[in-house]
Amino acid sequence: MRQQIVAGNWKMNNDLAQTESLITELKKIKKTSNAEVMVAPTFTNLFRAFDALRNNDIEVIAQNMHFAENGAYTGEISASMLKSVGVNTVILGHSERRAYFNETDEMLAKKVDAALANNMRVIFCFGEELADRKSGNHENIVESQIKNALFHLEASAFKNIVLAYEPVWAIGTGETASPEQAQDMHAFIRKTLSNKYGKVVADAVSILYGGSVKPNNAQEIFSKPDVDGGLIGGAALNATDFFAIVNAF
């Protein structure tokens, strides 16, 4: 059975005091589902978060990393640096990284390789823009993003990869993605994997949904057969809301 996962991406929010306060609140709430729970604070607060959650089953993960191991890359963070502070999972390919920092499929393929070479788990993000959805090109865009960044890998690598579908068109646009639309795309993603690596591999990969999951829609979204959890943005900054989503399974 695939692992159910809820990962909170805190983005560029929460200074050190706010991070400690949110973690304190998270630790008070009882988890009633079997979902794996992750939170991704900013780089500056990763070790403090890891230390605060050392004896808790909430995993601290990173929002990004560079593909090089070291060198003249001012402001960047390597896989080994993340591992040295207790971080073993990284989000790569987030729509904001693609849009604001011009991350390409080719660059992301190198980042994925670097993470896997350091025995890290990857949450790999992808998704189409509003124009792609309206033109009916959404499946082609998603298929291309997956193939370009991941299909050079051996099948065994997918034991350390979680996929996260982000319908960019449904985030902050006034458009709404239905649970049925989420399921349709997740089923397409799994079929794309199956065509390349076979059904056994495809059926074992967790695919998360990253389209504005909230306490009031999580249960319906998570009930879909190919949706294995969520990559949560804004709702992850509120401990009660976040665990309402975690416990929606």
TORMILUM-953681 format. One line per field, with one value per residue (C-alpha): x, y, z; residue number from 1. Coordinates in Angstrom, 1 decimal. Each point is the difference from the previous one (the first is absolute). Layout:
X (X | ...);
Y (Y | ...);
Z (Z | ...);
n (NUM | ...);
//
This chain:
X (0.0 | 1.3 | 1.1 | -2.4 | 1.9 | -0.8 | 2.8 | -0.2 | 2.0 | 0.5 | 1.6 | 1.6 | -1.9 | 0.8 | 3.1 | 1.7 | -2.5 | -3.0 | 1.5 | 0.5 | -3.5 | -1.6 | 1.9 | -1.1 | -3.6 | 0.5 | 1.4 | -3.1 | -2.4 | -0.8 | 0.4 | -2.9 | 0.9 | 2.8 | 1.3 | 3.7 | 0.4 | 2.7 | 0.7 | 2.3 | 1.3 | 2.4 | 3.6 | 1.0 | -2.3 | 0.5 | 2.3 | -2.0 | -3.1 | 1.7 | 1.3 | -3.4 | -1.6 | 2.8 | -2.3 | -3.1 | -1.2 | -0.4 | 2.9 | 1.8 | 0.7 | 1.5 | -1.7 | 2.8 | 3.7 | 2.8 | 1.2 | 3.7 | 1.7 | 2.0 | 1.7 | -0.5 | -3.8 | -0.7 | -3.2 | -0.6 | -0.3 | 1.2 | -1.4 | 2.8 | -0.6 | -3.6 | 0.9 | 2.4 | -2.8 | -2.3 | -2.0 | -0.5 | -2.8 | -0.2 | -2.7 | 1.2 | -1.7 | -2.6 | -2.0 | 1.4 | 3.5 | -0.8 | -1.8 | 2.1 | 3.4 | -0.1 | 0.6 | -0.1 | -0.7 | 3.7 | 1.1 | -2.5 | 1.3 | 3.4 | -1.5 | -1.8 | 3.2 | 1.9 | -2.7 | -0.2 | 3.8 | 0.0 | -2.7 | -2.7 | -3.6 | -1.5 | -3.5 | 0.0 | -2.5 | -1.6 | -3.2 | -1.6 | -0.8 | -3.5 | 0.6 | 1.1 | -3.2 | -2.3 | 1.7 | -0.3 | 3.7 | 0.3 | 0.8 | 2.7 | 1.7 | -0.1 | 1.3 | 2.8 | 1.1 | 0.0 | 1.9 | 2.6 | 1.0 | -0.6 | -0.1 | 3.8 | -0.1 | 0.0 | -3.3 | 1.6 | 0.5 | -3.8 | 0.2 | 1.4 | -2.3 | -3.4 | -1.9 | -2.0 | -2.4 | -0.6 | -2.8 | 1.6 | -3.2 | -2.0 | 2.2 | -0.8 | -1.8 | -3.7 | -0.2 | -0.8 | 1.2 | -2.5 | 0.9 | -1.0 | 2.5 | 2.6 | -0.7 | 0.0 | 3.4 | 1.4 | -1.2 | 1.6 | 3.3 | -0.1 | -0.7 | 3.0 | 2.2 | -1.4 | 0.6 | 3.7 | 0.8 | -2.9 | -3.1 | 1.8 | 2.3 | -2.9 | -2.3 | 2.6 | 0.7 | -1.8 | -1.5 | -1.0 | -2.4 | 1.1 | -3.0 | -1.1 | -0.9 | -1.9 | -1.8 | -3.3 | 1.0 | 2.8 | -2.2 | -1.7 | 3.3 | 1.8 | -2.8 | 0.9 | 1.8 | 3.1 | 0.4 | 2.4 | 0.2 | 0.8 | 2.7 | -1.5 | 0.8 | -1.9 | -1.9 | 3.3 | 0.7 | -2.8 | 0.5 | -3.7 | -0.8 | 3.1 | -0.9 | -3.7 | 1.4 | 2.4 | -2.9 | -2.4 | 1.2);
Y (0.0 | 3.5 | 2.3 | 2.8 | 3.3 | 3.5 | 2.5 | 3.6 | 2.4 | 3.1 | 2.0 | 3.3 | 0.3 | -0.2 | 1.4 | -2.0 | 0.9 | -0.7 | -3.3 | -1.1 | 1.1 | -1.9 | -3.1 | 0.2 | 0.1 | -2.8 | -2.3 | 0.5 | -1.4 | -3.7 | -1.7 | -2.4 | -1.1 | -2.2 | 2.8 | 0.9 | 3.6 | 2.4 | 3.8 | 2.1 | 3.1 | 2.6 | -0.9 | 2.1 | -1.9 | -3.6 | -1.1 | 1.6 | -1.6 | -3.4 | 0.3 | 0.9 | -2.9 | -2.5 | -2.3 | 0.6 | -1.8 | 3.3 | 0.0 | 3.3 | 0.4 | 2.6 | 2.3 | -0.1 | -0.8 | 0.4 | -2.7 | 0.6 | -1.5 | 3.2 | 2.9 | 3.6 | 0.0 | 3.0 | -0.4 | -3.6 | -3.2 | -3.5 | -3.4 | -0.8 | 3.2 | -0.9 | -3.5 | 1.4 | 1.7 | -3.0 | 0.6 | -3.0 | 1.1 | 3.0 | 1.7 | 0.5 | 1.7 | 2.0 | 2.2 | 3.2 | -1.2 | -0.6 | 3.3 | 2.4 | -1.5 | -1.5 | -3.6 | -2.2 | -3.7 | -0.5 | 1.8 | -2.0 | -3.3 | 0.9 | 0.9 | -3.2 | -1.9 | 1.8 | -0.7 | -3.7 | -0.3 | 1.3 | -2.6 | 2.7 | -0.3 | 2.4 | 1.5 | 1.0 | 2.7 | 0.7 | 1.4 | 2.1 | 3.7 | 1.3 | 0.5 | -3.6 | -1.2 | 2.2 | -1.1 | -3.7 | -0.4 | -0.8 | -3.7 | 0.7 | 2.6 | -2.3 | -3.0 | 2.1 | 1.3 | -3.5 | -1.6 | 2.8 | 0.0 | -3.6 | -2.5 | -0.4 | -1.7 | -3.8 | -1.4 | -0.6 | 3.7 | 0.5 | -1.6 | 3.4 | 2.2 | 1.5 | 1.9 | 3.1 | 1.4 | 3.7 | 1.4 | 3.5 | 1.3 | -0.8 | 1.9 | 3.7 | 0.3 | -0.2 | -3.3 | -3.1 | -3.6 | -2.6 | -3.3 | -1.7 | 2.1 | -0.9 | -3.7 | 0.1 | 1.6 | -2.3 | -3.0 | 1.4 | 0.5 | -3.6 | -1.3 | 2.0 | -1.6 | -3.4 | 0.4 | 0.6 | -2.1 | -2.5 | -0.2 | -1.3 | 3.1 | 2.4 | -1.5 | 0.4 | 3.8 | 2.4 | 2.9 | 3.1 | 2.7 | 3.7 | 2.0 | 2.0 | -2.9 | 1.3 | -1.7 | 0.4 | -1.8 | -2.4 | -3.0 | 0.0 | 0.5 | -2.7 | -2.4 | -0.2 | -3.3 | 1.5 | 2.9 | -1.0 | 3.2 | 3.7 | 2.6 | 2.7 | 3.7 | 2.7 | -2.5 | -1.4 | 3.2 | -0.7 | -3.0 | -0.7 | 0.2 | -2.0 | -2.9 | 0.1 | -0.7 | -2.7 | -1.7 | 0.2 | -3.4);
Z (0.0 | -0.9 | 2.8 | 0.7 | 0.5 | 1.0 | -0.4 | 1.1 | -2.1 | 2.1 | -2.8 | 0.9 | 3.3 | 3.7 | 1.7 | 2.7 | 2.8 | -2.2 | -1.1 | 3.6 | 0.8 | -2.9 | 0.9 | 3.6 | -1.2 | -2.4 | 2.7 | 2.1 | -2.6 | -0.2 | -3.3 | -0.6 | -3.6 | -1.3 | -2.2 | 0.0 | 1.0 | -1.2 | 0.4 | -2.0 | 1.8 | -1.5 | -0.2 | 3.0 | 2.3 | -1.2 | 2.7 | 2.8 | -1.4 | -0.3 | 3.6 | 1.3 | -1.8 | 0.7 | 2.0 | -2.0 | -3.1 | -2.0 | -2.5 | -0.8 | -3.7 | -2.3 | -2.5 | -2.6 | -0.6 | -2.5 | -2.3 | 0.7 | 3.1 | 0.7 | -1.7 | -1.1 | 0.2 | 2.3 | 2.0 | -0.9 | 2.2 | -0.9 | 0.7 | 2.5 | 1.8 | 0.5 | 1.1 | 2.6 | 1.8 | 0.0 | -3.2 | -2.3 | -2.3 | -2.3 | -2.1 | -3.6 | -3.0 | 1.9 | -2.3 | 1.7 | -0.7 | -3.6 | -0.4 | 2.0 | -0.2 | -3.5 | 1.0 | -3.0 | -0.4 | -0.8 | 3.1 | 2.1 | -1.4 | 1.3 | 3.4 | 0.2 | -0.9 | 2.8 | 2.6 | -0.9 | 0.0 | 3.6 | 1.0 | 0.3 | -0.7 | -2.6 | -0.2 | -3.6 | -1.0 | -3.4 | -1.5 | -2.7 | -0.3 | -0.6 | -3.7 | -0.3 | 1.7 | -2.1 | -3.2 | 0.9 | 0.0 | 3.7 | -0.3 | -2.5 | 2.3 | 3.0 | -2.0 | -1.4 | 3.5 | 1.4 | -2.9 | -0.4 | 3.7 | 1.1 | -2.9 | -0.2 | 3.4 | 0.7 | 1.3 | 3.4 | 0.5 | 0.3 | 3.5 | 1.1 | -2.1 | 0.9 | -2.7 | 0.7 | -2.6 | 0.2 | -2.2 | -0.1 | -1.7 | 3.2 | 2.4 | 0.5 | -3.4 | 1.1 | -1.9 | 2.0 | -0.6 | 0.9 | 1.8 | -3.3 | -2.0 | 2.6 | -0.3 | -3.8 | -0.1 | 2.7 | -1.9 | -3.2 | 1.9 | 1.3 | -3.5 | -1.4 | 2.6 | -0.8 | -3.7 | 0.8 | 3.0 | 0.3 | 2.3 | 3.1 | 0.1 | -0.9 | 2.6 | 2.8 | -0.6 | 2.3 | -2.0 | 2.0 | -0.9 | 0.3 | -1.0 | 3.0 | 2.3 | 3.1 | 3.0 | -1.8 | -3.2 | 1.1 | 0.8 | -3.4 | -1.9 | 2.0 | -0.6 | -3.7 | -0.8 | -1.6 | 2.5 | 2.8 | 1.9 | -0.3 | -0.3 | 2.1 | -0.2 | 1.9 | 2.2 | 1.3 | 1.8 | 2.4 | 2.3 | 0.4 | -3.7 | -1.0 | 2.3 | -1.1 | -3.4 | 1.3 | 1.8 | -3.0 | -1.1);
n (1 | 2 | 3 | 4 | 5 | 6 | 7 | 8 | 9 | 10 | 11 | 12 | 13 | 14 | 15 | 16 | 17 | 18 | 19 | 20 | 21 | 22 | 23 | 24 | 25 | 26 | 27 | 28 | 29 | 30 | 31 | 32 | 33 | 34 | 35 | 36 | 37 | 38 | 39 | 40 | 41 | 42 | 43 | 44 | 45 | 46 | 47 | 48 | 49 | 50 | 51 | 52 | 53 | 54 | 55 | 56 | 57 | 58 | 59 | 60 | 61 | 62 | 63 | 64 | 65 | 66 | 67 | 68 | 69 | 70 | 71 | 72 | 73 | 74 | 75 | 76 | 77 | 78 | 79 | 80 | 81 | 82 | 83 | 84 | 85 | 86 | 87 | 88 | 89 | 90 | 91 | 92 | 93 | 94 | 95 | 96 | 97 | 98 | 99 | 100 | 101 | 102 | 103 | 104 | 105 | 106 | 107 | 108 | 109 | 110 | 111 | 112 | 113 | 114 | 115 | 116 | 117 | 118 | 119 | 120 | 121 | 122 | 123 | 124 | 125 | 126 | 127 | 128 | 129 | 130 | 131 | 132 | 133 | 134 | 135 | 136 | 137 | 138 | 139 | 140 | 141 | 142 | 143 | 144 | 145 | 146 | 147 | 148 | 149 | 150 | 151 | 152 | 153 | 154 | 155 | 156 | 157 | 158 | 159 | 160 | 161 | 162 | 163 | 164 | 165 | 166 | 167 | 168 | 169 | 170 | 171 | 172 | 173 | 174 | 175 | 176 | 177 | 178 | 179 | 180 | 181 | 182 | 183 | 184 | 185 | 186 | 187 | 188 | 189 | 190 | 191 | 192 | 193 | 194 | 195 | 196 | 197 | 198 | 199 | 200 | 201 | 202 | 203 | 204 | 205 | 206 | 207 | 208 | 209 | 210 | 211 | 212 | 213 | 214 | 215 | 216 | 217 | 218 | 219 | 220 | 221 | 222 | 223 | 224 | 225 | 226 | 227 | 228 | 229 | 230 | 231 | 232 | 233 | 234 | 235 | 236 | 237 | 238 | 239 | 240 | 241 | 242 | 243 | 244 | 245 | 246 | 247 | 248 | 249);
//
